[in-house]
Amino acid sequence: MILAAPLQGFTTAVFRRAHWETIGGVTEYFAPFMRLEQGGLRKKDRYDTDPARQGDAPVVPQILVQHYEEGKILVEYLRETGFRRIDFNFCCPFVKVVRAGYGAAMADTPERMRQVLRLTREYPDIRFSAKLRLESVQHAALLRDHPLVFLTLHPRGMMQGYDGVPDRAAYEKLAGQSACPVIYNGDITAPEPALQNVMIGRGLLADPALPLKWTGQTVPATLYRPFLDRLAELAMAENGGLDYLKTCWEYFLPAFPKRCRKKILKSRTAEEYRAAVEAGFGEWQTVGDGADA
Ligand SMILES: Cc1cc2nc3c(=O)[nH]c(=O)nc-3n(C[C@H](O)[C@H](O)[C@H](O)COP(=O)(O)O)c2cc1C
């Protein structure tokens, strides 16, 4: 099972849909976390999970909550919207989030975590999963008490953010203690046959065809083109589309010709952007195993 990780600002509905329609190979796409603001849903969260914008992509919304009541509001909303999969975020290390007691900080308040996880029993028609960080491993028994379809572990500590060495031993430990499958997440940039279940974030942005390579397929550079074209088409139809596309190039295709990447970042119109991408593909013959070009 290959899962597409949530990355706020990158793996938007536009990205998920374009990837699913042109490359795929992903079992589920996780939407960046949604949360309440002054007791209500944020407009951007409604927009990103609007069913009309998902196409046929298998999308899992993720919720960042601290209390049962907050969770209930978001679960009810998503259920009414038609979702039957929801992920709990117990992993976010961003300072503001952690200071407020959310995300990775939930490991410090296991009783709250237990209250939030009550939702898994109250909504048996919804399949829940949870995304964890190193600190959550100590709560393996608590997690085992709840009907979760799987756990995803990003085995870095809260203070590490997304840098430093992931603790693969902690992943093995949790996998050994868990009643449900445990998915590994962290720094995957190439197929690893030993890992059956993975969630890929930055590695999927760098190489959107990674899920296909996992199954041994050789991927020509031309395969990225329909993805980039569809992404541009969907993004440009929205406000801020060009800026969004430029942001994505922070991670996209490191082997793409540098000169054309610069042009992409400098483009001021949809036409300039498209011309820069076109020129890049003209220069980029094959990427095959990702090592050339
Ligand atoms: C800019 C950025 C935004 C992220 N947003 C989220 C998020 O909304 N929810 C979440 O669970 N993880 C989020 N993450 C963490 C990623 O899902 C993933 O766990 C992390 O990047 C490590 O995996 P990778 O090495 O495959 O990228 C974010 C990470 C980054 C760098």
The ligand as an SDF file (V2000), in Angstrom:
LIG
                    3D

 31 33  0  0  0  0  0  0  0  0999 V2000
    5.3640   21.7730    4.3660 C   0  0  0  0  0  0  0  0  0  0  0  0
    4.8590   20.5400    5.0660 C   0  0  0  0  0  0  0  0  0  0  0  0
    3.5080   20.4560    5.4050 C   0  0  0  0  0  0  0  0  0  0  0  0
    3.0170   19.3240    6.0720 C   0  0  0  0  0  0  0  0  0  0  0  0
    1.6720   19.2390    6.3910 N   0  0  0  0  0  0  0  0  0  0  0  0
    1.2130   18.1320    7.0370 C   0  0  0  0  0  0  0  0  0  0  0  0
   -0.1760   17.9790    7.3710 C   0  0  0  0  0  0  0  0  0  0  0  0
   -1.0320   18.8230    7.0980 O   0  0  0  0  0  0  0  0  0  0  0  0
   -0.5480   16.8440    8.0260 N   0  0  0  0  0  0  0  0  0  0  0  0
    0.3640   15.8600    8.3590 C   0  0  0  0  0  0  0  0  0  0  0  0
   -0.0200   14.8380    8.9340 O   0  0  0  0  0  0  0  0  0  0  0  0
    1.6510   15.9720    8.0390 N   0  0  0  0  0  0  0  0  0  0  0  0
    2.0980   17.0700    7.3790 C   0  0  0  0  0  0  0  0  0  0  0  0
    3.4080   17.1270    7.0290 N   0  0  0  0  0  0  0  0  0  0  0  0
    4.2770   15.9720    7.2510 C   0  0  0  0  0  0  0  0  0  0  0  0
    4.2960   15.0400    6.0400 C   0  0  0  0  0  0  0  0  0  0  0  0
    3.0160   14.4510    5.8420 O   0  0  0  0  0  0  0  0  0  0  0  0
    5.3190   13.8970    6.2430 C   0  0  0  0  0  0  0  0  0  0  0  0
    5.0140   13.2280    7.4370 O   0  0  0  0  0  0  0  0  0  0  0  0
    6.7460   14.4400    6.3110 C   0  0  0  0  0  0  0  0  0  0  0  0
    7.0220   15.2970    5.2380 O   0  0  0  0  0  0  0  0  0  0  0  0
    7.7490   13.2810    6.3050 C   0  0  0  0  0  0  0  0  0  0  0  0
    7.5540   12.4470    5.1850 O   0  0  0  0  0  0  0  0  0  0  0  0
    8.4550   12.5900    3.8480 P   0  0  0  0  0  0  0  0  0  0  0  0
    9.8960   12.4960    4.3030 O   0  0  0  0  0  0  0  0  0  0  0  0
    8.0390   11.4490    2.9730 O   0  0  0  0  0  0  0  0  0  0  0  0
    8.1690   13.9300    3.2700 O   0  0  0  0  0  0  0  0  0  0  0  0
    3.9100   18.2610    6.3960 C   0  0  0  0  0  0  0  0  0  0  0  0
    5.2650   18.3640    6.0640 C   0  0  0  0  0  0  0  0  0  0  0  0
    5.7450   19.4780    5.4040 C   0  0  0  0  0  0  0  0  0  0  0  0
    7.2160   19.5360    5.0440 C   0  0  0  0  0  0  0  0  0  0  0  0
  1  2  1  0
  2  3  1  0
  2 30  2  0
  3  4  2  0
  4  5  1  0
  4 28  1  0
  5  6  2  0
  6  7  1  0
  6 13  1  0
  7  8  2  0
  7  9  1  0
  9 10  1  0
 10 11  2  0
 10 12  1  0
 12 13  2  0
 13 14  1  0
 14 15  1  0
 14 28  1  0
 15 16  1  0
 16 17  1  0
 16 18  1  0
 18 19  1  0
 18 20  1  0
 20 21  1  0
 20 22  1  0
 22 23  1  0
 23 24  1  0
 24 25  2  0
 24 26  1  0
 24 27  1  0
 28 29  2  0
 29 30  1  0
 30 31  1  0
M  END
$$$$
